[in-house]
Amino acid sequence: MKLRPSYERKCSSEDSNLDSKKTLIMQTSSGHDHQTGNDGSSASLPFPAARPAAEGSCNTGDVAINMHPSNSDNGTRSATKHARPTIRLQSRHGHTHSNSDDAGGQEESNSTDTREHGNSNSELLHVYQWLNKSFPYILIFSAKLIVQHMTGISVGIGLLTTFLYANKCIVNQVFLRDKCSKLQCIWILLFLAGSSVLLYYTFSSQALYYSLIFMNPTLGPLQFWDALWVVGITDFVVKFFFMGLKCLILLVPSFVMSHKCKGYWYMGLEEIAQYSCIVVSTPVWFRYLIDYGDETSGVKRHFGVLLALLYLIVKLCIVFGQWKAFADMVRLFLTQPLRGTAATKRQCSEAGNVCAICHGEFTKPVVFICQHIFCEECISIWLNTEKTCPLCRTVISSPIRKWKDGATSLQVRLF
């Protein structure tokens, strides 16, 4: 019977004491893998050698056990030539270390976010403290600025309140249709005209009405605030003029012009008013850009001309960019389309001969794809602000066309 090597028998008998052997091996010299006897020969360790895991800067958690035969079995051969495969014991120290690294990175990122958040809060706190300390000075200079421009601020507030009042009244009268008050329409018309005349009479020395006919007001070298003043007043006056035209349309009897036709007139007038406000400010800003006074060097004059040309190019791009929408408006104004067809007497009788909007007998009944019947005037007014059937919400019209209810845009075209 062939006997096993002595080192294998020893390893098999001492498996249960592996931990104690590892402790004993770690106490030996780290620079030698063999023990040297008195006769100078290298003696192999009677059990496997385990290398400490903490040889580097970090602990990987692996325990390496090198298995090699003793010198008595191998003669004078070196132990490195008969090295056995390394057995690695995986422990949980590596996972614990990696988890601790992840936790450390997460804590570092959290601390960084906390520092950044604290820095932003401190900056906001500094701004708040600065505003709190500077508030008395801001209040003083604001009072000076308000008193210095008291006339312009008062005129602006007056024009804005006049516009809001007239616009609300016109929308209400359009909604009432035949029940609208003719007297109130006349009052709104006179109120708008009187406000415009009073404004131009008060500032007659400046000849602000020249800007309506694309002429320069009688102001000296235009400063920025002067140009803004002229453009703002002209914009409101143009709005007042077209609102007055809407009042005149309201005064037209319904048997001369139907409410459906009036809606398209309101839409057309509003589109023209917006284009007029875009164009009417052009001469004022053009003069402001090229006017540097009489004593102006050639460089400044050429620079002003360049800025004026750029302004004209941008203005033309805006005007031609809206040309398609203006063309669609003109087409709708000329055709005045209405979704649906004329309803027959049988269809009206099946519907009870009662309009669901006005609750009266049908007047020029129109039936839609949803088979609901309405008066032509009633559904036209409904479609001024909506695009669906008032009963079943089926889409029966193209996208909503604004301004058919008599409203006027509040947008001020300053440039």
PLY file of the C-alpha trace (Angstrom):
ply
format ascii 1.0
element vertex 415
property float x
property float y
property float z
element edge 414
property int vertex1
property int vertex2
end_header
0.00 0.00 0.00
1.38 3.34 -1.07
1.57 5.79 1.79
0.57 9.37 1.38
3.15 12.07 1.93
3.61 13.18 5.48
2.52 16.73 4.82
-0.81 15.53 3.43
-1.43 13.36 6.50
-0.61 16.25 8.74
-2.91 18.58 6.84
-5.78 16.10 6.99
-5.35 15.58 10.70
-5.12 19.25 11.52
-7.99 20.67 9.45
-9.96 21.34 12.57
-7.14 23.44 14.00
-6.66 25.61 10.91
-7.37 28.85 12.70
-4.83 28.14 15.45
-2.18 27.21 12.85
-2.77 30.43 10.95
-2.18 32.32 14.16
1.07 30.43 14.77
2.29 31.02 11.20
1.67 34.78 11.38
4.01 34.90 14.36
6.91 33.59 12.27
9.23 35.72 10.19
7.49 37.32 7.16
10.63 37.19 5.02
11.12 33.36 5.04
8.89 30.62 3.60
11.11 27.75 5.07
12.82 27.18 8.37
16.59 26.47 8.35
17.89 23.72 10.65
21.26 23.37 12.33
22.64 21.37 9.41
21.88 24.21 6.94
19.08 22.39 5.13
15.79 24.01 4.46
12.93 22.37 6.33
9.40 22.71 5.11
6.67 23.78 7.46
4.57 20.84 8.58
1.36 22.69 7.71
0.22 25.18 5.07
1.44 28.74 5.31
-1.04 31.57 5.24
-0.05 35.02 4.05
-1.46 37.90 5.98
-4.15 39.74 4.13
-3.01 43.17 5.22
0.14 43.36 3.06
-0.94 46.42 1.14
-2.64 49.69 1.80
-6.07 48.08 1.93
-7.46 44.80 3.23
-9.04 42.67 0.53
-10.37 40.08 2.95
-8.78 37.05 1.13
-6.68 34.48 3.06
-4.11 32.67 0.86
-2.83 29.14 1.86
0.20 27.81 -0.07
0.53 23.98 -0.09
4.07 22.60 -0.76
5.91 19.37 0.17
8.67 19.04 2.72
12.39 18.58 1.87
12.33 15.00 3.06
10.01 14.03 0.19
11.44 16.25 -2.51
15.17 16.02 -1.79
17.14 19.06 -2.63
14.54 20.52 -5.01
13.32 23.96 -4.22
9.89 24.37 -2.70
8.91 26.87 -5.39
9.13 24.21 -8.13
6.50 22.07 -6.37
4.15 24.82 -5.31
0.60 23.66 -5.00
-2.38 25.71 -6.15
-3.23 28.51 -3.79
-6.43 28.12 -1.80
-8.15 31.40 -1.10
-10.66 31.77 1.67
-13.12 34.55 1.00
-14.22 36.47 4.03
-16.65 39.29 4.52
-14.02 41.85 5.36
-13.71 42.99 1.74
-17.44 43.56 1.42
-17.47 45.41 4.67
-14.60 47.56 3.49
-16.28 48.33 0.14
-19.54 49.13 1.89
-17.67 51.44 4.20
-16.09 53.12 1.13
-19.52 53.61 -0.46
-20.91 54.97 2.78
-17.94 57.34 3.04
-18.48 58.56 -0.56
-22.17 59.07 0.07
-21.46 60.99 3.25
-18.92 63.12 1.37
-21.46 63.91 -1.40
-24.10 64.70 1.20
-21.71 67.01 2.99
-20.86 68.70 -0.34
-24.55 69.25 -1.13
-25.06 70.58 2.37
-22.17 73.03 1.94
-23.51 74.21 -1.44
-27.00 74.62 -0.04
-25.56 76.51 2.88
-23.59 78.77 0.52
-26.68 79.58 -1.56
-28.66 80.31 1.58
-25.90 82.58 2.82
-25.85 84.46 -0.50
-29.62 84.95 -0.36
-29.26 86.09 3.22
-26.64 88.65 2.19
-28.88 89.95 -0.61
-31.80 90.22 1.79
-29.66 92.05 4.31
-28.42 94.41 1.59
-31.97 95.15 0.45
-33.06 95.65 4.04
-30.27 98.14 4.64
-30.76 99.86 1.27
-34.55 100.08 1.47
-34.64 103.67 2.82
-32.36 104.85 0.02
-34.36 102.97 -2.63
-37.54 104.55 -1.29
-36.06 108.05 -1.40
-34.76 107.76 -4.97
-37.99 106.08 -6.13
-39.99 108.99 -4.73
-37.73 111.39 -6.62
-38.18 109.38 -9.84
-41.96 109.28 -9.43
-42.20 113.04 -8.80
-39.90 113.74 -11.74
-42.08 111.67 -14.10
-45.40 112.36 -12.41
-46.97 113.65 -15.61
-46.09 110.59 -17.66
-47.19 108.17 -14.92
-50.52 109.97 -14.48
-51.19 109.99 -18.22
-50.31 106.28 -18.47
-52.68 105.36 -15.64
-55.44 107.45 -17.21
-55.01 105.86 -20.63
-54.99 102.37 -19.14
-58.18 102.88 -17.12
-59.90 104.45 -20.13
-58.97 101.50 -22.30
-60.11 98.89 -19.76
-63.46 100.62 -19.22
-64.21 101.06 -22.92
-63.12 97.54 -23.82
-65.37 95.96 -21.17
-68.35 98.03 -22.25
-67.91 97.12 -25.93
-67.63 93.39 -25.18
-70.80 93.53 -23.08
-72.74 95.36 -25.79
-71.63 92.88 -28.46
-72.82 90.03 -26.26
-76.28 91.61 -25.89
-76.76 91.75 -29.68
-80.17 93.37 -30.41
-80.62 94.29 -26.77
-77.52 96.46 -26.69
-77.89 100.05 -25.58
-77.41 102.50 -28.45
-77.01 105.32 -25.96
-74.14 103.60 -24.20
-72.45 102.89 -27.55
-72.65 106.60 -28.38
-71.28 107.47 -24.95
-68.29 105.14 -25.38
-67.59 106.61 -28.81
-67.65 110.19 -27.48
-65.62 109.22 -24.42
-62.82 107.72 -26.51
-62.78 110.62 -28.94
-62.81 113.20 -26.14
-59.94 111.47 -24.31
-57.77 111.49 -27.44
-58.51 115.14 -28.23
-57.87 116.21 -24.63
-54.56 114.37 -24.60
-53.30 115.97 -27.79
-54.56 119.42 -26.72
-52.76 119.17 -23.37
-49.45 118.37 -25.08
-50.05 120.48 -28.18
-46.57 121.98 -27.94
-45.06 118.56 -28.60
-47.30 117.84 -31.61
-47.69 114.19 -30.64
-50.33 113.65 -33.31
-47.60 113.90 -35.97
-46.62 110.33 -35.18
-50.06 109.15 -36.35
-49.26 110.34 -39.88
-45.63 109.11 -39.75
-44.12 112.51 -39.03
-41.72 113.52 -36.29
-43.14 115.31 -33.22
-41.73 118.74 -32.41
-39.34 117.51 -29.79
-35.63 118.24 -29.65
-33.05 115.47 -29.90
-35.06 112.43 -28.87
-33.91 110.73 -25.72
-34.96 107.20 -24.85
-37.71 108.28 -22.45
-39.03 110.82 -24.96
-39.31 108.16 -27.68
-41.00 105.77 -25.24
-43.44 108.51 -24.26
-44.43 109.26 -27.87
-44.77 105.59 -28.84
-46.87 104.72 -25.77
-49.36 107.54 -26.30
-49.64 106.81 -30.03
-50.31 103.13 -29.35
-53.23 103.91 -27.04
-54.68 106.49 -29.41
-54.62 103.97 -32.27
-56.47 101.50 -30.05
-59.04 104.18 -29.17
-59.60 104.94 -32.85
-60.38 101.34 -33.79
-62.51 100.85 -30.67
-64.55 103.82 -31.84
-65.03 102.09 -35.20
-66.35 99.04 -33.35
-68.85 101.27 -31.58
-70.02 102.55 -34.97
-70.55 98.95 -36.12
-72.56 98.30 -32.97
-74.86 101.16 -33.93
-75.65 99.57 -37.30
-79.07 97.88 -37.17
-79.15 94.10 -37.38
-81.34 94.09 -40.50
-78.62 96.05 -42.33
-75.66 94.01 -40.99
-76.13 90.64 -39.32
-74.41 89.78 -36.06
-72.38 87.15 -37.86
-71.05 89.77 -40.26
-70.37 92.16 -37.38
-68.19 89.50 -35.73
-65.96 89.32 -38.79
-65.79 93.11 -38.91
-64.62 93.19 -35.29
-61.96 90.61 -36.07
-60.75 92.49 -39.15
-60.58 95.84 -37.36
-58.57 94.34 -34.51
-56.05 92.72 -36.85
-55.60 96.01 -38.72
-55.19 97.87 -35.41
-52.39 95.56 -34.32
-50.53 95.99 -37.62
-50.97 99.75 -37.39
-49.45 99.79 -33.89
-46.46 97.84 -35.23
-45.87 100.23 -38.12
-46.68 103.56 -36.46
-43.79 103.33 -33.99
-41.16 102.80 -36.69
-40.42 106.49 -37.60
-40.04 107.47 -33.93
-37.45 104.81 -33.12
-35.70 105.33 -36.46
-35.22 109.00 -35.63
-34.04 108.15 -32.12
-31.37 105.79 -33.45
-29.87 108.17 -36.03
-30.24 111.43 -34.06
-27.13 112.29 -32.02
-27.48 116.08 -32.12
-25.85 118.64 -34.35
-22.34 118.22 -32.95
-21.91 114.60 -33.82
-18.76 112.99 -35.12
-18.80 110.88 -38.24
-18.24 107.66 -36.33
-21.33 108.13 -34.14
-23.46 109.13 -37.11
-22.43 106.07 -39.10
-23.02 103.86 -36.07
-26.51 105.34 -35.65
-27.33 104.69 -39.31
-26.17 101.09 -38.92
-28.42 100.60 -35.87
-31.37 102.15 -37.70
-30.91 99.80 -40.65
-30.78 96.81 -38.30
-33.96 98.03 -36.62
-35.73 98.28 -39.99
-34.61 94.76 -40.94
-35.96 93.31 -37.68
-39.21 95.23 -38.12
-39.67 93.95 -41.67
-39.03 90.38 -40.53
-41.75 90.73 -37.91
-44.24 92.22 -40.35
-43.66 89.61 -43.05
-43.64 86.85 -40.43
-47.24 87.73 -39.57
-48.29 88.11 -43.18
-49.70 84.59 -43.38
-51.97 85.15 -40.38
-53.14 88.43 -41.90
-53.87 86.71 -45.21
-55.93 84.05 -43.41
-57.89 86.78 -41.68
-58.64 88.52 -44.99
-59.80 85.24 -46.50
-62.13 84.57 -43.58
-63.45 88.12 -43.73
-64.30 87.82 -47.40
-65.78 84.31 -47.32
-67.29 84.32 -43.81
-67.62 80.52 -43.71
-69.92 78.64 -41.33
-69.75 74.96 -40.57
-72.99 73.12 -41.20
-75.83 73.20 -43.71
-79.33 74.63 -43.79
-81.78 72.45 -41.84
-85.00 71.17 -43.38
-88.47 71.62 -41.87
-88.59 67.95 -40.93
-85.32 68.21 -39.02
-86.56 71.34 -37.25
-89.82 69.66 -36.26
-87.95 66.64 -34.92
-85.84 69.05 -32.80
-89.01 70.68 -31.44
-88.62 73.94 -33.44
-86.77 75.44 -30.45
-83.16 76.64 -30.48
-81.14 75.34 -27.55
-79.26 78.65 -27.27
-81.93 81.35 -27.45
-84.89 79.06 -26.51
-86.96 80.56 -29.29
-88.15 79.43 -32.67
-85.49 78.72 -35.26
-84.31 81.63 -37.39
-82.30 80.44 -40.39
-81.67 77.03 -38.77
-78.34 75.31 -39.37
-77.63 71.61 -38.75
-74.14 70.33 -37.95
-72.42 66.97 -38.21
-73.66 66.08 -34.73
-77.26 66.54 -36.01
-77.95 69.41 -33.59
-79.79 72.41 -34.98
-79.32 76.04 -33.95
-80.16 79.49 -35.24
-77.52 80.85 -37.55
-77.01 84.00 -35.50
-76.96 82.13 -32.19
-74.37 79.58 -33.25
-72.27 82.28 -34.95
-71.98 84.20 -31.69
-71.22 80.96 -29.85
-68.44 80.12 -32.29
-66.86 83.54 -31.74
-65.29 82.15 -28.57
-65.80 78.37 -28.83
-65.24 75.68 -31.46
-67.50 72.87 -30.21
-71.22 72.13 -30.19
-72.86 73.67 -27.09
-74.81 70.43 -26.46
-72.50 67.48 -27.19
-69.09 69.26 -27.41
-68.36 67.88 -30.87
-65.78 69.97 -32.74
-67.73 71.80 -35.44
-65.44 74.72 -36.23
-61.85 75.50 -37.09
-59.56 76.77 -34.32
-60.95 79.72 -32.41
-60.69 83.06 -34.19
-60.13 85.74 -31.60
-61.51 89.25 -31.52
-64.89 88.31 -33.05
-66.51 89.18 -29.71
-65.45 92.84 -29.99
-62.49 92.64 -27.61
-59.29 94.65 -28.11
-55.79 93.48 -27.29
-54.14 95.12 -24.30
-50.64 94.46 -25.62
-48.71 97.72 -25.97
-46.41 97.73 -29.02
-43.57 99.85 -27.71
-40.99 98.88 -30.32
0 1
1 2
2 3
3 4
4 5
5 6
6 7
7 8
8 9
9 10
10 11
11 12
12 13
13 14
14 15
15 16
16 17
17 18
18 19
19 20
20 21
21 22
22 23
23 24
24 25
25 26
26 27
27 28
28 29
29 30
30 31
31 32
32 33
33 34
34 35
35 36
36 37
37 38
38 39
39 40
40 41
41 42
42 43
43 44
44 45
45 46
46 47
47 48
48 49
49 50
50 51
51 52
52 53
53 54
54 55
55 56
56 57
57 58
58 59
59 60
60 61
61 62
62 63
63 64
64 65
65 66
66 67
67 68
68 69
69 70
70 71
71 72
72 73
73 74
74 75
75 76
76 77
77 78
78 79
79 80
80 81
81 82
82 83
83 84
84 85
85 86
86 87
87 88
88 89
89 90
90 91
91 92
92 93
93 94
94 95
95 96
96 97
97 98
98 99
99 100
100 101
101 102
102 103
103 104
104 105
105 106
106 107
107 108
108 109
109 110
110 111
111 112
112 113
113 114
114 115
115 116
116 117
117 118
118 119
119 120
120 121
121 122
122 123
123 124
124 125
125 126
126 127
127 128
128 129
129 130
130 131
131 132
132 133
133 134
134 135
135 136
136 137
137 138
138 139
139 140
140 141
141 142
142 143
143 144
144 145
145 146
146 147
147 148
148 149
149 150
150 151
151 152
152 153
153 154
154 155
155 156
156 157
157 158
158 159
159 160
160 161
161 162
162 163
163 164
164 165
165 166
166 167
167 168
168 169
169 170
170 171
171 172
172 173
173 174
174 175
175 176
176 177
177 178
178 179
179 180
180 181
181 182
182 183
183 184
184 185
185 186
186 187
187 188
188 189
189 190
190 191
191 192
192 193
193 194
194 195
195 196
196 197
197 198
198 199
199 200
200 201
201 202
202 203
203 204
204 205
205 206
206 207
207 208
208 209
209 210
210 211
211 212
212 213
213 214
214 215
215 216
216 217
217 218
218 219
219 220
220 221
221 222
222 223
223 224
224 225
225 226
226 227
227 228
228 229
229 230
230 231
231 232
232 233
233 234
234 235
235 236
236 237
237 238
238 239
239 240
240 241
241 242
242 243
243 244
244 245
245 246
246 247
247 248
248 249
249 250
250 251
251 252
252 253
253 254
254 255
255 256
256 257
257 258
258 259
259 260
260 261
261 262
262 263
263 264
264 265
265 266
266 267
267 268
268 269
269 270
270 271
271 272
272 273
273 274
274 275
275 276
276 277
277 278
278 279
279 280
280 281
281 282
282 283
283 284
284 285
285 286
286 287
287 288
288 289
289 290
290 291
291 292
292 293
293 294
294 295
295 296
296 297
297 298
298 299
299 300
300 301
301 302
302 303
303 304
304 305
305 306
306 307
307 308
308 309
309 310
310 311
311 312
312 313
313 314
314 315
315 316
316 317
317 318
318 319
319 320
320 321
321 322
322 323
323 324
324 325
325 326
326 327
327 328
328 329
329 330
330 331
331 332
332 333
333 334
334 335
335 336
336 337
337 338
338 339
339 340
340 341
341 342
342 343
343 344
344 345
345 346
346 347
347 348
348 349
349 350
350 351
351 352
352 353
353 354
354 355
355 356
356 357
357 358
358 359
359 360
360 361
361 362
362 363
363 364
364 365
365 366
366 367
367 368
368 369
369 370
370 371
371 372
372 373
373 374
374 375
375 376
376 377
377 378
378 379
379 380
380 381
381 382
382 383
383 384
384 385
385 386
386 387
387 388
388 389
389 390
390 391
391 392
392 393
393 394
394 395
395 396
396 397
397 398
398 399
399 400
400 401
401 402
402 403
403 404
404 405
405 406
406 407
407 408
408 409
409 410
410 411
411 412
412 413
413 414
